[in-house]
């Protein structure tokens, strides 16, 4: 090749390379722009999901809980003023209705419910029946002020449960004629304090998370506005991880605690005293509502529709989204089936071979859900 031809080829090749590099640069810019749009879309969706879960699940559930316990306290006063079996039945029914929102909060037991010590004041278990019976014997004129100063193991839902349903050993009903003056007074006091605690919980999310600090912001503010200056959540991922950890926690508690502990290793070691809500025979419904709390956070709504974790998961892994939904359904169904064809209470079920087998199936289903939440869902937000 002569020099002139060589120079011509070199210049032509340089032009081609220049054009190629320019085209690659443009593609990189286009890709970067597309990625920026995708990132913004993802960020916007995460923000909307966090807002929906906070407002449509957490706050909405606490509003319902506050309203139900307030009505429970009102009906307790009606019962004491007019002690009839009908009014006692109304209190028993309302107690069960108030349990629905409470057990539906257990998928998000973080924030003020923990830091303010509200959880044990509302739902300590086991109840100290020995102490409660002694109080009832020695102090007939029980007041709300007195109850506020007691240990949490003689406060909350389960103290009221014991007073209105009885010991639950043979039946979960109780005639009003069996209630004493001390029990009536304790019922008014304990339901009043319970309503105070649920109001405190609601206000901690909507008014200020620390009621002792006037400048304290509502806890929802921190959840909705993650940033490096946020005292609790530096990023959206931190909030989403908090949500998922809450789901894992309640799955562990139900499968490896609430069902497993009373079941024991064999029939001889079954321990009915460890059964939560044993006086009312409401245990299995409680456990199902715990699964409902997982469903609510995952789908983003409490008695309504919204955006939830599912809306983020389905974009990344549709198969995982379907798997989680199916496992929530299976867990809730298996818990309900513990009652069997005879619709026995959980306390009764753990005393029979068939009931224990059905309980083990429920534990297995919940363990499968827990493993998926831990090993597949949580990593999506890390």
Secondary structure, DSSP 8 states (H G I E B T S, - for coil): --HHHHHHHHHHHHHHHHHHHHHHHHHHHHHHHHHHHHHHHHHHHHHHHHHHIIIIIIIHHHHHHHHHHHHHHHHHHHHHHS--HHHHHHHHHHHHHHHHHHHTTGGG--THHHHT-HHHHHH-SS--HHHHHHHHHH-SS--HHHHHTS-GGGSHHHHHHHHHH---SS-S---GGG--HHHHHHHHHHHHHHHHHHHHHHHHHHT-S-TT-TT---HHHHHHS--TT-SS-SSHHHHHHHHHHHHHHHHHHIIIIITHHHH-SSGGG--GGG-TTTTTT-HHHHHHHHHHHHHHHHHT-SSS----HHHHHHHH-HHHHHHHHHHHHHHHHHHHGGGTTTT--HHHHTTSHHHHHHHHHHHHHHHHHHHHIIIIIGGGG-
